Amino acid sequence: MGCAEENPEEKPKCNPFGTRFLTDDAKVFEHNAWDDVEWSEEQQEEAKRIVENQQSMKVDEEKAMRLLSAPADQWDAFYAHNENRFFKDRNWLLKEFPELDVNEACNSENVTVKILEVGCGVGNTTFPLMQVNNSSSRLFLHSCDYAPNAIRVLKSQEAYDPEKMNAFVWDITQPTPEEAPAPESLDYIVCIYVLSAIHPDKIRKALSNLMSLLKPGGTLLLKDYGRYDLTQLRFKKDRLIEGNLYCRGDGTLVYFFEMEELEALLGEFKMKKKVMHVDRRLIVNRAKQVKMYRQWIQGKFLKPVEL
Ligand SMILES: C[S@@+](CC[C@H](N)C(=O)[O-])C[C@H]1O[C@@H](n2cnc3c(N)ncnc32)[C@H](O)[C@@H]1O
């Protein structure tokens, strides 16, 4: 099991990562997906070997320097080209992060719940979140991304409501801009596939910036790529930059985390783990009889009231 629980009270009532478990290998092609799949030792070794082999086909240094010097440019070009046609809405969000349905909190406590979504892109998390909390007039949702084209597309959507939303351009590795929420004002910070887009040398600066905006007692919710995810193992020539950092074909960066590594990083900022889980899923292409092993890390971290 990849689940590392510290506080049993945080355990969800039903398993948000699914309950279709593969107990008989002979039946693997009977369904499209299996949940919480254990990796054998041979499989782990094979993954390690693939990543070691990638060392001999790294991106050339000049290209790596160019991509690392202005990573926002690649994402900005991506959104200029794709607009809102690439990412799907993150409709699983409430299943994994039920706390983001803030209706109840608003009604019972008469408070405004303030959320910052980081690396929001064109709003695939922002809009589903607003939709589920539509009746709640006391949710305020800040959304930021360092790609100006992403923010332009997000703000041009009909559902963008400036009374309840504030989308702004911010590279979270840089000082907070004027439009950012006030220090220690946020109840939640949501990071979906964004920490993996940041160079490991800059991740501490990014986390320090984010943590300064979170209220004592506020929560960081994250979901990201795990080490040896299928996408990491499939990278061929000219993709590995260094360590576990790669560039995709479009030049955007992606890092693959170990769960313990992320936990230790957040620990440096005194963030207290509520829940962390490696979501290991086996996706099956039944027609082609192909197995695809995905690994995502999900975590919830509390900023203690007293540091
Ligand atoms: C893989 S996409 C995920 C988009 C969105 N969270 C989703 O799940 O659809 C990563 C996003 O993070 C943004 N991003 C990467 N590094 C960033 C940084 N340092 N500051 C702000 N945004 C960043 C990118 O522009 C991109 O929109």
The ligand as an SDF file (V2000), in Angstrom:
LIG
                    3D

 27 29  0  0  0  0  0  0  0  0999 V2000
    0.5140   20.7190  -16.0520 C   0  0  0  0  0  0  0  0  0  0  0  0
   -0.2200   22.3160  -16.0480 S   0  0  0  0  0  0  0  0  0  0  0  0
   -1.5750   22.0670  -14.9510 C   0  0  0  0  0  0  0  0  0  0  0  0
   -2.6820   23.0680  -15.1490 C   0  0  0  0  0  0  0  0  0  0  0  0
   -3.8520   22.9390  -14.2000 C   0  0  0  0  0  0  0  0  0  0  0  0
   -3.4410   22.9830  -12.8000 N   0  0  0  0  0  0  0  0  0  0  0  0
   -4.6210   21.6720  -14.4840 C   0  0  0  0  0  0  0  0  0  0  0  0
   -4.5560   20.7470  -13.6950 O   0  0  0  0  0  0  0  0  0  0  0  0
   -5.2760   21.6280  -15.5320 O   0  0  0  0  0  0  0  0  0  0  0  0
    0.9400   23.2600  -15.0680 C   0  0  0  0  0  0  0  0  0  0  0  0
    0.5580   24.7160  -14.9560 C   0  0  0  0  0  0  0  0  0  0  0  0
    1.3930   25.3390  -14.0080 O   0  0  0  0  0  0  0  0  0  0  0  0
    1.7930   26.6150  -14.4960 C   0  0  0  0  0  0  0  0  0  0  0  0
    3.0690   26.9430  -13.8210 N   0  0  0  0  0  0  0  0  0  0  0  0
    4.2280   26.2530  -13.9150 C   0  0  0  0  0  0  0  0  0  0  0  0
    5.1860   26.8380  -13.1670 N   0  0  0  0  0  0  0  0  0  0  0  0
    4.6080   27.9080  -12.5790 C   0  0  0  0  0  0  0  0  0  0  0  0
    5.0930   28.9120  -11.6990 C   0  0  0  0  0  0  0  0  0  0  0  0
    6.3710   28.9500  -11.3030 N   0  0  0  0  0  0  0  0  0  0  0  0
    4.2360   29.8750  -11.2710 N   0  0  0  0  0  0  0  0  0  0  0  0
    2.9380   29.8430  -11.6910 C   0  0  0  0  0  0  0  0  0  0  0  0
    2.4310   28.9430  -12.5370 N   0  0  0  0  0  0  0  0  0  0  0  0
    3.2600   27.9770  -12.9750 C   0  0  0  0  0  0  0  0  0  0  0  0
    1.8930   26.4130  -15.9980 C   0  0  0  0  0  0  0  0  0  0  0  0
    1.8070   27.6210  -16.7250 O   0  0  0  0  0  0  0  0  0  0  0  0
    0.7070   25.4920  -16.2640 C   0  0  0  0  0  0  0  0  0  0  0  0
   -0.4610   26.2120  -16.4960 O   0  0  0  0  0  0  0  0  0  0  0  0
  1  2  1  0
  2  3  1  0
  2 10  1  0
  3  4  1  0
  4  5  1  0
  5  6  1  0
  5  7  1  0
  7  8  2  0
  7  9  1  0
 10 11  1  0
 11 12  1  0
 11 26  1  0
 12 13  1  0
 13 14  1  0
 13 24  1  0
 14 15  1  0
 14 23  1  0
 15 16  2  0
 16 17  1  0
 17 18  1  0
 17 23  2  0
 18 19  1  0
 18 20  2  0
 20 21  1  0
 21 22  2  0
 22 23  1  0
 24 25  1  0
 24 26  1  0
 26 27  1  0
M  CHG  2   2   1   9  -1
M  END
$$$$
